[in-house]
Amino acid sequence: MNIHEQLESLLANLGVTMEQQQPEPYEEHEGAENEVPEVSIFQASRDHYGVFYRLDIIEHEPQLRITIPVEYGALKMEVYLVRLSERTGINTWFRSLASYRGSAPFERNREASLQHLLYAVAEIMKQLFWAGDLDQMRFPPEIEVTRLV
């Protein structure tokens, strides 16, 4: 059960009925309106003051959103989407794990396993992001970075 289903279940137990069955799209690319994260994790950065991370597995691939405070603009923040390049081969780990049907103990621990794998891969993505140049939007070739806001 993903985080959205857990929240809906909790609210249903309190007598709250959700008006909207589909989540709002949060990414602007083709097909995004149907994407619901399989796993979502939020973190505050330990190394960069005011920076927050959102880690997701969407369509069996890890994604990292980085929110950075800035002094300009109406929102006073910038948001970047970081994805791994296919050249790393890491995305296949998530796709393979998603399609694998294992023993009962494996299936009971699938989500925890995905969370741990996501944590590890997100650390790689963070390091590669911070090694890049935000002003020039140049980053190591192992990641693809898009400025969302």
Secondary structure, 3 states (H helix, E strand, C coil): CCHHHHHHHHHHHCCCCCCCCCCCCCCCCCCHHHCCCCEEEEEECCCCCCCEEEEEEECCEEEEEEEEECCCCCCCEEEEEEEECHHHCCHHHHHHHHHCCCCHHHHHCHHHHHHHHHHHHHHHHHHHHHHCECCCCECCCCEEEEECC
